[in-house]
């Protein structure tokens, strides 16, 4: 092979190498806030795992945080999107410049888990029900139960941050019941607790989706559209590929732990 041919080959390889490097550098990193592990946001999680975001040029970091912190984090540009619409929707109703742009779950994926000796919701009158705190979706669900089932003013909300903490609180007698997201409610059954009520059967509100600030929607409209496309593809995958979706859920449940709060796209 002559010098000219070698030069051409070298130039082609260098161009290909630089092209790959430029493509890697052009990937847009986005940070999405999530709550505790829950099936409600699985379509978005599936979109990350299946590479639907990655093939649109996104490097996704999913960051677990307390739901009450997500609105402030979003409004202060600490995150790009949140899949917990309740907090930011409340802030938007009070004038905050943000919008919910997508719903991944239109039915609550939460269960009221109680001590094994509690036979009905009315048995919780005057008892303690655990949530992640006050002023969030779980606290609203508990207040809904108090009002609907006339549990009375002595029925109180106690705080425990994670689903496992709430289950342990019931087991140790620190709480009598708790609102638990799927699939952690199944863990409660393994611990000898009772799954008493599917909250989606009595309270019809959307649960998980995507929210962004108005500035993001206006200035980075193209990014928002591509994020929506990836999310919709994740929702379609969840609906049309139930066996593979179930396998992903099973693998994630088996590996849940310190690795769960953060995920990056492949």
N, C-alpha and C positions, 0 to 999 in steps of 0.2 A: 504493500500500500504506500503510495507516494505521500510526500509532505503535505500537498494540497488536500488530498483525501483525508489525512489525519486531522488537518486543521478544521475541515468541514465537520467531521465526526465530533471533534472536541467542542466546536461551536454549538452543535445540536445538543450535546449532553449538557453544556453549560446553560443553554437557553431553557432546557427542560428543568434543570435543577433550580434555576432562578424563578421559573414559573411556579414550581411547587412551593418555593419559599414565599413568593408573593401571595399565593393562594392561602397559605397558612396564616400569613400576617393579616390578610383581609378578613379573617373570621371575626365576627362581631360577638363579643362576650356580653351576655345578658344574665342578670341575676333575678331569680324568681323566688319570692318568699312563700314558704309553705307552713302549714301547721304541723301537728303531730301526724304520724302515719295514719292514713285514712284512704279508703277506697274511693272517696268522693272526688279526689283529684287524680285518680288513676289514669284517665285518658291523657292528661298532660304528662304525667310520669312516663306512660307508655310511649308518647311521642319523643321523649328524650331517649329512652332506652332503644327504640327502634331506629333512631337516627333521622327522624323526620325534621328535627330542628337543624341537625348538623348538615344535612344536604342542602339546606337553605342558607348555609354560611354562619350558623349560630353556634357558639360555644356556651352551653347553658350550665349555670351553677344554681342548684336549688338549695335554698338556705332555710332551715327550720328556725322559726322564731315564734314567740308568744303572739297570738292573734291581736292582742291589744297594742302591740308595737308596730304592726305592719303599716298602718295608715301614716304614722309619723315617718317611718322609714321610706315609704314611697314618696311622700310629699317633700322629703329632704334629699331625694335622689340617692339614697343609700342602696336602693334596689330599683330595678326597672319595672317589674310587674309583681303582683301578688295574686295568689290563687284563693285567698280568703276574702271574699267580697264584702262580708258583713261589716267589718270595721271601716273600710274605706267608703262603703256606701253610706254609712251613718255620717261620716265626716263630710261626704259630698252633699248630703241633705242639709248640712249646716253651712254650706257654701264653699267647701274645699274644692279646688279645681281638679277633679278626677272623675273617672267614669268606669263602670263595669262594662267590659267589651265582649265578654264571652262567658257562657255557663257550661261547665263540664258535667254538672250533676243538678238535675232539677228536683231531686227528691232527697231528703235528709238521709244520710247513711249512718245515723246514730241510734244507739239502743240504750234504754234505761236498764241498767244492771243493778241488782239489789241483793241483799242478804237472802239466803235460801228460805228463811221463815216468813218472808214478806209475800203475801199471796195476791195483792192487788195494789194499784197505784194509791188508792185511798188509805192503805195501811201506812203510807209515808207521812201522814198528817202529824205535824209536830216533830218530824225526824230531820236528819241532816242529809243533804244531797250534794255530792261533790261536783265541782266544775273547775275550769282552769283559772277562774277569777270572776270579776264583776264587769258588767258593761260589754260583754261579748256574746257570741251566738249561744254558747252552752248555758250561760246564765239566763239568757232570754228563754231558752227551752225549759229550764227549770221553773222560771216564773210563769210560763205558759201552763205547766203542769199544776202549779200551785193554784192558779186562777181557775183552770178548767175543772179540776177535781176537788176544788174547795178544800185545800190542804191546810189553810189557815195561816195566820201570821207567825206562829211558832215554828213553822217549817223553815229551815235556814239553809243557806248556801255556804258550804265550806270549800276551801281552795286546795287543789292539788294539781300540779302542772301537767304531768304526763298521764296518759291513759293507764299505764301500769301503776303509777302512784295512786291514782283514784281507786283502782281495783284492790291494791294493798290496803288502802284506807278502809274500804268496806270489810275486807277480811280481818283486819285488826280491830274493828269496832269503832273506828274514828269517823266513819260515815255509814249511813244506812243504804245509800244508793248513789249512783253516779251516771252521768251521760258519757257513753263510751263510743268512739267511732269504730266502724267495721274496718278490719277484721279483729280488732283487739277485744271485742265483745266475746269472741270464741275463746280467747285466753281466760276470760272471766269464768266461763263454764268449766274450763279445765281446773280452775282454782276452787271450784265448788260453789260458785255464785250463780244467780239466776238471771237469765235474760228475760225481762218482764214485758217490755214494750218497745216496738219499733217506732221511733219518733216520727218517721215519715208517714205513718198511717194516721196520725192525729194532727200533724202540723205540716201544712203544704207550703214550703218555701224553698227556693233554690239554695244550694249550699256552697258549691265550689265553682270557680270560674277563673277569669283573669280580669284584673283591673289595672289601669294605667293613668298617669296624670295627663291633663289636657295638653300640656306642653309637649309631651312625648307623642301624643296622637297627632298634633298639628305639625310639629317640626320633623318627626321621624315617621311620617305616615306610611312610607314604604316598608319600614321595619315592622310596624304594627300589623300591617296586612300579612306579611310573611309569617309572623308569629301566630296570627289567627289561622292561617292555612295549615301550619304544622299542628296546631291544637285540634283543629277539625279533623285532620288526618288521624290523630291519636284517638279521637272519639269514634271515628269510623272503624278503626282497627279494633277497638274494644267491642263494638257492636257486631262486627262481621267475622272476627277471629276469636271466638270465646275460648277455644281450647288453648291457643297460644297465650292469650291474655291471662288465663287461669294459671298457666305454667309460670309466667312472669311474676304473678302475685305470690305463688307458692315459693319461688326462689327468693323473692324479696322478704317474705315472712321468715324463711329459714335463716336468712342472713341479717335480719333486723338487729340493730344494736348500734354501736358507735359509728358504723359506716352509713347508717340510714339517712341522717339529716342532710347530707350533701350528695348531689349527683351531678356529674358533668357529662355532656353529650359525647358519644364515641367519635 
